[in-house]
Amino acid sequence: MVTKMIADMSVDIDSVDIRGHEGMEATDLLGYYIKTDSGNLVWKDGPLTQAFRNAAKGKKTILFIDETLRIPKRELNVLVGAISPDCSGNFVLDTNQADSVEVDEHGRSIASVEKLTVPKDMLWVVGTTNAGAGYAVDQVDEALADRFRIIVKTTGDKEMAAILATKAKEYGHDKKMVKKLMGLYKSFNILKESGELTKLINLRHLAEILEFSEKDDLMEAALDLIPTWCTDDQNGYPNETQSSIIEGIIEKELA
């Protein structure tokens, strides 16, 4: 959605990406000093600082944060202050980079931290996250959530079928394969709702079946995904009952 929005807009926009993960630290967002081949230390902007620097130079910029809630809450707090407009309507970021150094009366070096000031219409921040109890993500901090407009995005059957039709054409399949995959999707989710299965089948899985299938023969690629759709037993193998149920659905819908 973000990349399509950028492509459809008539203005020149930069996009800076953050790929969230649990090991991310505030310095990964802001930046840090790295050593060059000559042994000198130079500053490397993190993506948050890079986005601010682009916007401060007059370049409209979108900062896209994928898997926002996989970033530890403590580290995400750097965003709370950064995307809170001041009284002039500007975003201000302390980058942690030394901007200038002064020597006090005791001979001690005192560094000033670089501040990047950006008019808020020059920088847009978009964050995504999976939602629901099945995903190992943290809860969003209320102060951070308050700085975003929250949109819950789901993919309806019609939209899913349209995406699969594009994928089917891309991978050389007959468009009838889309109807079969939608049948698999619906049958699977009926059993999920009844409690017979515990995991959901999603659009990514259906697209993978098209990608890794021989022409118009979806069975083998779907069967390969059974371990993805089953919970594990105590030995780490796919649950036998669930595996059998899923195999039956695949044979019924994709044969």
C-alpha positions in Angstrom: 0.0 0.0 0.0 2.8 2.4 0.9 4.9 1.8 -2.3 1.7 2.0 -4.4 0.8 5.3 -2.8 4.2 6.7 -3.5 4.1 5.6 -7.1 0.6 7.1 -7.6 1.5 10.6 -6.1 2.7 13.3 -8.4 5.5 14.5 -6.2 9.0 13.3 -5.7 9.2 11.4 -2.4 12.0 9.5 -0.8 11.3 6.3 1.2 13.4 5.1 4.1 12.7 1.6 5.6 13.1 0.1 9.0 12.7 -3.7 9.3 11.7 -4.2 12.9 13.1 -7.1 14.9 13.4 -8.0 18.6 17.2 -7.3 18.7 16.9 -3.8 17.5 18.3 -1.0 19.8 17.8 2.8 19.8 21.3 3.2 18.2 20.1 1.1 15.2 17.4 3.7 14.7 19.5 6.8 15.4 22.9 5.8 14.1 26.4 5.2 15.5 30.1 5.7 14.8 31.8 3.1 12.6 35.5 2.6 11.9 36.8 3.1 8.3 39.6 1.2 6.6 42.0 3.9 7.8 41.0 3.5 11.4 39.1 6.7 11.7 35.6 6.9 13.2 32.8 8.2 11.0 29.1 8.7 11.8 26.6 6.3 10.1 23.0 7.5 10.1 20.4 5.1 11.3 17.1 5.0 9.2 15.3 7.4 11.6 18.1 10.0 11.4 18.4 9.4 7.6 14.7 10.1 7.1 14.9 13.3 9.3 18.0 14.4 7.4 16.4 13.9 4.0 13.4 15.9 5.2 15.5 18.6 6.8 17.2 19.1 3.3 13.8 19.8 1.8 13.0 16.3 0.4 9.6 14.9 1.2 10.2 11.6 2.9 8.2 8.6 4.1 9.6 6.6 7.0 8.2 3.0 6.7 8.5 0.8 9.8 7.7 -2.8 9.1 7.0 -5.2 12.0 6.8 -2.2 14.3 5.8 -4.2 17.4 8.7 -6.6 17.1 10.9 -3.7 18.1 11.2 -3.6 21.9 8.9 -1.0 23.5 11.9 0.6 25.2 13.6 1.3 21.9 10.4 2.5 20.2 10.2 5.3 22.8 12.7 7.2 20.7 9.8 7.8 18.2 7.5 9.3 20.8 9.5 12.4 21.2 10.7 12.5 17.6 7.3 12.6 16.0 5.7 15.0 18.5 5.4 18.4 16.7 6.7 21.4 18.7 4.8 24.7 19.0 6.0 25.6 15.5 4.7 22.4 13.9 8.1 20.9 13.5 9.5 17.5 14.3 12.8 17.6 16.2 15.3 14.7 16.5 18.3 14.5 18.7 20.6 12.2 16.6 23.2 11.4 19.4 25.9 12.6 17.0 28.3 15.2 18.3 27.6 18.5 16.5 30.2 20.7 18.1 32.7 20.4 21.0 33.5 23.2 23.6 36.1 23.2 26.3 34.8 24.4 29.7 36.8 26.4 32.3 38.1 23.1 33.8 39.5 22.0 30.5 36.8 19.4 29.9 35.4 18.8 26.4 31.7 19.2 26.2 29.8 18.0 23.1 26.6 19.4 21.8 24.2 16.9 20.2 23.0 17.5 16.6 19.3 18.4 16.3 17.4 17.9 13.1 14.3 20.1 12.7 11.7 19.1 10.1 8.4 20.7 9.2 5.8 18.0 9.8 4.4 18.1 6.3 7.9 17.0 5.0 8.0 13.7 6.9 5.4 11.0 7.1 5.8 7.9 9.3 4.0 4.6 8.5 4.2 1.6 10.8 2.8 -1.9 10.3 2.4 -4.8 12.6 0.5 -8.1 12.7 -2.3 -8.1 15.2 -3.8 -10.9 17.3 -2.9 -13.4 20.0 -1.2 -15.7 17.5 1.7 -13.3 16.9 4.6 -12.8 19.2 4.5 -9.0 19.3 4.5 -6.5 22.1 1.6 -4.3 22.9 1.8 -0.8 21.5 2.6 2.0 24.0 -0.4 4.3 24.3 1.8 7.4 23.9 3.2 6.1 20.7 -0.2 4.8 19.4 -1.5 8.3 20.0 0.9 9.7 17.4 -0.5 7.5 14.6 -3.8 7.1 13.0 -4.6 3.4 13.5 -6.0 1.5 10.5 -6.9 -2.2 10.8 -6.4 -3.7 7.3 -7.9 -7.0 6.4 -8.0 -8.6 2.9 -11.5 -9.5 1.8 -12.2 -12.5 -0.5 -12.7 -10.3 -3.6 -9.4 -8.5 -3.0 -7.6 -11.8 -2.3 -8.9 -13.4 -5.4 -7.7 -10.4 -7.5 -4.2 -10.7 -6.1 -4.1 -14.4 -6.7 -5.3 -13.9 -10.3 -2.3 -11.6 -10.8 0.0 -14.2 -9.3 -1.5 -17.0 -11.3 -0.9 -15.1 -14.5 2.7 -14.3 -13.4 3.5 -17.9 -12.8 1.7 -19.3 -15.9 -1.3 -20.9 -14.3 -4.9 -21.0 -15.6 -7.2 -18.5 -13.8 -9.3 -21.5 -12.7 -6.6 -22.2 -10.2 -7.7 -19.1 -8.3 -11.1 -20.6 -7.7 -9.5 -23.8 -6.3 -7.3 -21.9 -4.0 -10.1 -19.8 -2.7 -12.0 -23.0 -2.0 -9.0 -24.3 0.0 -8.9 -21.0 1.9 -12.6 -21.1 2.8 -12.6 -24.8 3.8 -9.5 -24.3 5.9 -10.9 -21.4 7.8 -14.2 -23.1 8.5 -12.3 -25.9 10.3 -10.2 -23.2 12.1 -13.4 -21.6 13.4 -14.8 -24.9 14.5 -11.6 -25.6 16.5 -10.4 -28.6 14.4 -7.4 -26.6 13.2 -5.4 -24.1 15.1 -3.6 -22.1 12.5 -4.8 -19.9 9.6 -4.0 -20.2 6.0 -3.1 -16.7 4.6 -2.5 -15.0 1.3 1.3 -15.5 1.4 0.7 -19.3 1.6 -1.6 -19.3 -1.3 0.8 -17.2 -3.4 3.6 -19.6 -2.5 1.5 -22.6 -3.8 1.2 -20.8 -7.2 4.9 -19.9 -7.3 6.2 -23.4 -6.5 3.7 -25.5 -8.5 4.0 -27.1 -11.8 1.5 -25.7 -14.4 -2.0 -26.1 -13.1 -1.0 -28.8 -10.6 -1.2 -27.3 -7.1 -1.3 -30.4 -5.0 2.4 -31.1 -4.3 3.2 -27.5 -3.4 0.2 -27.4 -1.0 1.1 -30.7 0.6 4.6 -29.3 1.3 3.0 -26.5 3.4 1.2 -28.9 5.8 3.9 -28.5 8.5 3.4 -24.8 8.4 -0.4 -25.2 9.1 -0.1 -27.7 11.9 0.9 -27.3 15.5 3.8 -29.5 16.6 3.5 -32.6 18.8 5.8 -33.1 21.8 8.5 -34.5 19.5 8.4 -31.6 17.1 6.5 -33.4 14.4 3.3 -32.0 12.8 0.2 -33.0 14.8 -1.0 -36.2 13.1 -4.7 -35.4 13.4 -4.4 -31.9 12.0 -2.1 -33.1 9.3 -4.6 -35.7 8.2 -7.4 -33.2 8.2 -5.4 -30.7 6.1 -4.4 -33.4 3.6 -8.0 -34.2 3.1 -8.9 -30.6 2.4 -6.1 -30.2 -0.1 -7.2 -33.4 -1.9 -10.8 -32.3 -2.0 -10.2 -28.7 -3.2 -7.1 -29.0 -5.4 -7.4 -32.4 -7.0 
